[in-house]
Amino acid sequence: MSKKIKLSDYESDTGFDGDYDKKLKQLQERLAQVHFKHIIHGSRSMIVFEGWDAAGKGGSIRRMTTEWDPRYFEVCPISAPTQVEKDHHFLWRFWLKLPAKRNITIFDRSWYGRVLVERVEGFCSKTEWKRAYDEINEFEAQRIDSGINLIKIFFHVTQDKQDKRFARRLNIPYKRWKITAEDFRNRSKRADYIDAIEDMFKQTDTRWAPWKVIDGNDKKSARIAAMTHVAEVLEAALPDELPEADPELVKMAEEAFGYKPE
């Protein structure tokens, strides 16, 4: 395990310094190239987005995937398990969502629900959530050993910032669907959630699957930081070289319309 992660280190609320629209466009183009290379090399990746309600996970996912080919990525929003899912091991439903060759699976919340909401709200026993740390670490190690790239990102916001975003959602009619009674239930137990989150970091911030914590108090800065992290990790994981054109396809193009390789 790496050094201790403290949420209080990610509460600066510093605004984005620079031309946000320009930087966002550059990052989206960079991520598009990463995604094309990911497809070409037949890679498999999983990106986990965890964090507080209204911390900016959804907005970051939308902007990250803007230029991606929709055939080769999937966003999996994770909600409370169904009865069928409850009848299986808690990791079972995530096995069903593992990415195929060439694909990236993005988890908007994840298996970490076992040691966060299920722990705090009493939806599982203490024995179950304490055992889950080893089960999660083994699950992630197995995915990496099978050749999957794994990225884990946590979005943090202060209580004051979260409250302002809740209020904005209530004030804007087309955003009201985003807020539920669950948000206020979770808010009332913030101290318990902080304990659970920091325990989660302590137990699962591993050498093979480290956490990246994002200061989500300024949405623009958070989006740029998260997208940059994804780009850097995938660029490092993917081979630099690109394959030559398939000789058979080149021959077919030559015969079809006189194609000449450049």
C-alpha positions as MATLAB code, in Angstrom:
seq = 'MSKKIKLSDYESDTGFDGDYDKKLKQLQERLAQVHFKHIIHGSRSMIVFEGWDAAGKGGSIRRMTTEWDPRYFEVCPISAPTQVEKDHHFLWRFWLKLPAKRNITIFDRSWYGRVLVERVEGFCSKTEWKRAYDEINEFEAQRIDSGINLIKIFFHVTQDKQDKRFARRLNIPYKRWKITAEDFRNRSKRADYIDAIEDMFKQTDTRWAPWKVIDGNDKKSARIAAMTHVAEVLEAALPDELPEADPELVKMAEEAFGYKPE';
ca = [
       0.000    0.000    0.000;
       1.151    3.565   -0.682;
       1.243    6.572    1.621;
      -1.934    7.602    3.406;
      -4.447    9.567    1.325;
      -6.278   12.324    3.206;
      -9.340   13.970    1.685;
      -8.468   17.280    3.360;
      -5.519   17.565    0.955;
      -7.969   17.947   -1.946;
     -10.054   20.961   -0.952;
      -8.345   23.951   -2.574;
     -11.251   25.050   -4.832;
      -8.698   26.658   -7.141;
     -10.192   27.836  -10.418;
      -8.760   26.648  -13.720;
      -5.735   28.704  -14.733;
      -5.751   29.176  -18.498;
      -8.033   28.817  -21.504;
     -10.369   26.033  -20.388;
     -12.155   25.565  -23.733;
      -8.857   25.294  -25.599;
      -7.374   22.849  -23.089;
     -10.552   20.757  -23.102;
     -10.531   20.493  -26.892;
      -6.843   19.520  -26.894;
      -7.488   16.818  -24.320;
     -10.489   15.454  -26.204;
      -8.397   15.200  -29.365;
      -5.594   13.535  -27.399;
      -8.031   11.049  -25.887;
      -9.488   10.339  -29.327;
      -6.025    9.317  -30.549;
      -5.581    7.186  -27.435;
      -8.908    5.482  -28.098;
      -8.053    4.759  -31.736;
      -4.761    3.206  -30.627;
      -6.627    1.241  -27.963;
      -8.909   -0.190  -30.662;
      -6.064   -0.914  -33.094;
      -4.090   -2.868  -30.502;
      -7.131   -4.763  -29.225;
      -6.631   -3.540  -25.674;
      -9.058   -3.831  -22.752;
      -9.481   -1.183  -20.061;
     -11.645   -0.364  -17.043;
     -12.023    3.130  -15.603;
     -13.622    3.494  -12.183;
     -15.250    6.802  -11.210;
     -16.082    7.090   -7.511;
     -16.807   10.134   -5.359;
     -19.369   12.202   -3.535;
     -22.804   12.983   -4.969;
     -22.574   16.116   -7.171;
     -18.780   15.860   -7.269;
     -18.607   16.021  -11.073;
     -18.185   12.393  -12.109;
     -20.877   12.435  -14.798;
     -19.710   15.679  -16.384;
     -16.154   14.410  -16.561;
     -17.238   11.131  -18.149;
     -19.298   12.945  -20.801;
     -16.427   15.215  -21.767;
     -13.856   12.433  -21.692;
     -15.822   10.275  -24.138;
     -16.963   13.036  -26.525;
     -14.608   11.982  -29.335;
     -14.609    8.240  -28.626;
     -16.096    5.687  -30.990;
     -19.316    4.586  -29.236;
     -18.925    1.035  -30.519;
     -15.876    0.504  -28.344;
     -16.745    1.912  -24.949;
     -19.550    1.502  -22.455;
     -20.584    3.568  -19.446;
     -22.041    1.414  -16.665;
     -23.973    3.456  -14.074;
     -24.038    1.371  -10.915;
     -27.063    1.608   -8.651;
     -28.392   -0.551   -5.822;
     -28.171   -4.279   -6.618;
     -31.275   -6.140   -7.714;
     -32.532   -9.141   -5.760;
     -30.899  -11.480   -8.264;
     -27.593   -9.642   -7.822;
     -27.953   -9.784   -4.035;
     -28.323  -13.547   -4.292;
     -24.789  -13.729   -5.745;
     -21.399  -12.611   -4.467;
     -21.199   -8.805   -4.576;
     -18.583   -8.904   -7.362;
     -20.714  -11.140   -9.603;
     -22.528   -8.307  -11.363;
     -19.200   -6.660  -12.233;
     -17.833   -9.826  -13.805;
     -20.723   -9.517  -16.274;
     -19.521   -6.058  -17.329;
     -15.833   -6.773  -17.998;
     -14.637   -5.198  -21.265;
     -14.216   -7.244  -24.402;
     -11.194   -6.894  -26.685;
     -10.807   -3.297  -27.989;
     -13.266   -1.984  -25.394;
     -13.173    0.414  -22.450;
     -15.724   -0.017  -19.676;
     -16.365    3.050  -17.513;
     -17.932    2.386  -14.130;
     -19.913    5.332  -12.742;
     -19.630    3.947   -9.214;
     -18.412    0.416   -8.755;
     -17.648   -2.557   -6.525;
     -16.428   -0.032   -3.954;
     -20.047    0.394   -2.942;
     -19.495   -2.625   -0.668;
     -17.016   -0.702    1.513;
     -18.740    2.682    1.182;
     -22.540    2.951    1.001;
     -23.195   -0.672    1.995;
     -20.869   -0.309    4.966;
     -22.190    3.054    6.157;
     -25.875    2.315    5.592;
     -25.697   -1.157    7.089;
     -26.638   -2.989    3.889;
     -23.999   -5.629    4.654;
     -22.418   -6.926    7.836;
     -19.129   -5.714    9.280;
     -17.607   -9.100    8.494;
     -18.685   -8.746    4.850;
     -17.309   -5.256    4.255;
     -14.042   -5.955    6.075;
     -13.546   -9.122    4.011;
     -14.303   -7.144    0.845;
     -10.970   -5.277    0.907;
      -9.025   -8.468    0.137;
     -11.678   -9.612   -2.333;
     -11.484   -6.298   -4.198;
      -7.682   -6.275   -4.274;
      -7.630   -9.814   -5.614;
     -10.337   -9.028   -8.188;
      -8.351   -6.044   -9.458;
      -5.050   -7.942   -9.492;
      -6.704  -10.719  -11.514;
      -8.034   -8.209  -14.040;
      -4.595   -6.661  -14.457;
      -2.942  -10.082  -14.744;
      -5.413  -10.904  -17.535;
      -4.212   -7.856  -19.479;
      -6.834   -5.264  -18.547;
      -5.708   -1.705  -17.830;
      -7.357   -0.394  -14.643;
      -7.741    3.270  -13.671;
      -9.400    4.354  -10.404;
     -10.458    7.977   -9.850;
     -12.138    9.499   -6.793;
     -13.807   12.940   -6.919;
     -13.827   14.855   -3.641;
     -15.839   17.978   -2.737;
     -16.375   19.834    0.519;
     -19.755   19.871    2.242;
     -20.209   23.560    1.386;
     -19.573   22.970   -2.314;
     -21.847   19.939   -2.400;
     -24.660   21.914   -0.749;
     -24.367   24.673   -3.357;
     -24.631   22.100   -6.146;
     -27.642   20.446   -4.518;
     -29.322   23.852   -4.298;
     -28.573   24.553   -7.967;
     -30.109   21.240   -8.980;
     -33.279   22.073   -7.073;
     -33.414   25.547   -8.633;
     -33.077   24.358  -12.243;
     -36.106   22.340  -13.445;
     -34.238   20.146  -15.929;
     -31.640   19.226  -13.294;
     -34.032   18.245  -10.501;
     -34.087   14.613  -11.570;
     -30.446   14.397  -10.461;
     -31.234   14.843   -6.762;
     -32.975   12.279   -4.569;
     -33.717   11.599   -0.922;
     -30.698    9.292   -0.950;
     -28.428   12.293   -1.449;
     -29.647   13.810    1.797;
     -29.452   10.480    3.610;
     -25.803   10.213    2.594;
     -25.161   13.865    3.459;
     -26.369   13.360    7.029;
     -23.665   10.703    7.561;
     -20.756   12.577    6.020;
     -18.384   11.874    8.906;
     -19.078    8.143    8.609;
     -18.487    8.303    4.859;
     -15.188   10.117    5.325;
     -14.035    7.343    7.670;
     -15.123    4.708    5.141;
     -13.473    6.509    2.207;
     -10.154    6.945    3.985;
     -10.241    3.289    5.099;
     -10.910    2.358    1.474;
      -7.832    4.280    0.353;
      -5.724    2.716    3.101;
      -6.758   -0.802    2.125;
      -7.045   -0.586   -1.672;
      -4.563    2.048   -2.859;
      -2.263   -0.689   -4.105;
       0.903   -0.670   -6.161;
      -0.904   -2.422   -9.027;
      -4.161   -0.409   -8.787;
      -3.533    3.023   -7.226;
      -6.173    5.652   -6.580;
      -6.109    9.088   -8.215;
      -7.933   11.627   -6.047;
      -9.334   14.692   -7.816;
     -10.153   17.995   -6.098;
     -13.659   18.403   -7.474;
     -14.458   21.767   -5.915;
     -13.815   23.510   -9.232;
     -15.463   21.516  -12.001;
     -13.263   22.773  -14.821;
     -10.029   21.976  -13.010;
     -11.409   18.595  -11.987;
     -12.384   17.622  -15.528;
      -8.998   18.585  -16.921;
      -7.177   16.714  -14.136;
      -9.245   13.547  -14.554;
      -9.008   13.497  -18.341;
      -5.262   14.172  -18.244;
      -4.781   11.276  -15.845;
      -6.724    8.878  -18.067;
      -4.760    9.987  -21.140;
      -1.406    9.582  -19.388;
      -2.155    6.139  -17.972;
      -3.501    4.734  -21.245;
      -0.700    6.265  -23.308;
       1.830    4.581  -21.016;
      -0.001    1.255  -21.270;
      -0.380    1.150  -25.061;
       2.387    0.286  -27.549;
       3.828    3.258  -29.455;
       4.004    1.585  -32.848;
       1.078    1.260  -35.240;
       0.742   -1.666  -37.663;
       1.315   -1.358  -41.383;
      -1.726   -1.457  -43.642;
      -2.999   -4.968  -44.372;
      -1.326   -6.051  -47.676;
      -4.545   -7.681  -48.855;
      -6.493   -4.444  -48.318;
      -3.780   -2.455  -50.082;
      -4.016   -4.814  -53.049;
      -7.803   -4.506  -53.137;
      -7.541   -0.691  -53.087;
      -5.001   -0.760  -55.903;
      -7.332   -2.843  -58.039;
     -10.462   -0.893  -57.081;
      -9.293    2.692  -57.613;
      -5.561    2.704  -58.350;
      -4.465    3.366  -54.764;
      -0.753    4.141  -54.296;
       0.780    3.925  -50.783;
       2.200    7.239  -49.569;
];
